[in-house]
């Protein structure tokens, strides 16, 4: 069984006029770190093959610049082929320019691609 893993974390504040840019994030491509370590070890212990994508976090701030969100979204979607499942660690409070719920936007795209 192949499981895609990734992490997405940002607390967006709509009262802050300064946007959160790509430079504000600490992305890690490839094998996951931090919060994903428990996910990965649990999946591997059950015999699953882990398909790492991206782990990205930023401190709370204004809405995320759309191009930054799209870059992270594409990093996850680019690996979402021929997988049996998806396990993402998401904070659940990210907004981007033109996207009122980044997590829902990402999950809808994954659902469409993975099934």
N, C-alpha and C positions, 0 to 999 in steps of 0.2 A: 504494500500500500504506500502510495506517495502522497505526502501532505505538504502543501505550501505553507510557509510560515513567514511572518513579518510583524512589524510594530509601527504604530503611528500615534504620536502623542503631542498634543498642543492644546492649551486652554486659551481659546480666543476670547477677546474682550472687545465688544462692539463700541464701547465708550472711549477706546483708545484710537486716536487718529493715525498713529504711526503703524504702518503695516509690518507684519512679520515677513522677512525676506528669506531667501534660500540661505544666506550667510548666517542667519540666526539659528539654523538647525545644525544638529550634530548627527549627520547620517552615517550609517555603517552599512556598506553593501556586502553581500555574501553571508557567511556564517553569522548567525545572530549573537547578540550579547545581552547582558543585563536581564531585563524582565523575560526575555525569550529563553534564557538558559533552562528554566524549569520546564517550559513547553517542549523544548528540544529533547531534553533528557527523558521526559516522560514518553514522548513519541518513539524515541529510539529504543527505550526499554521494552516497548510493546512490539518492536520489530518493524516499525514504519520507516520508510526512507524519507528524510527531511529535504525539502526543496527550499533553501533559504532565498530571501529576496532582499529586503531592506529593513533597517531599524533606524527610525528617525524621531528625534525629540527636539523641542525648543521650549524655552521658558515662556510663561504666559505673556501674551502681547496682543496686538491688534490683529485684524483679519490677515490670513496668510495670502501672500501674493499668488495669484492664480497659477502662474507658470511654475512656481515651486511645488504647489500641490499636484499639478499635472505631472511633474517630473517624478515625484514619489509614487503617484498612482501608476504611471507607466512602468516604473521599476518593478512593481508587484505584478501588474498584468502581463508583462513580458515573460514572466516565468510560469504563468498560470495555464500551462498546456499539459495535457496528459497527466493531470493530478487527480487523485481520488477524493481529496478534501482540502480544506483551507482552515488554518488556525492562526488568527491574527490577535495581537495584543493591542487594543485601541483604548485611548483615554475617553473618547466620546464627546469632545467639546471643541472640535476644530471647525472653523468657518474660513472660507476663502473668498476672494473677490468673485462674486457671482454664484457662489455655492454656499447655501445656508447650513448644510450638514455634510461635511467632507466624508465622514464615515459611511453614511447612507449612500452617498454618491459612489464611493469605492465599492461597497458591497453590491450595489446594483450592477456595476460593471463586471465584477467578479461572477455574479450569478449568471449574467448573460453569457460570459465567456466559458465558465467552467460547467455550468448547468446545475 
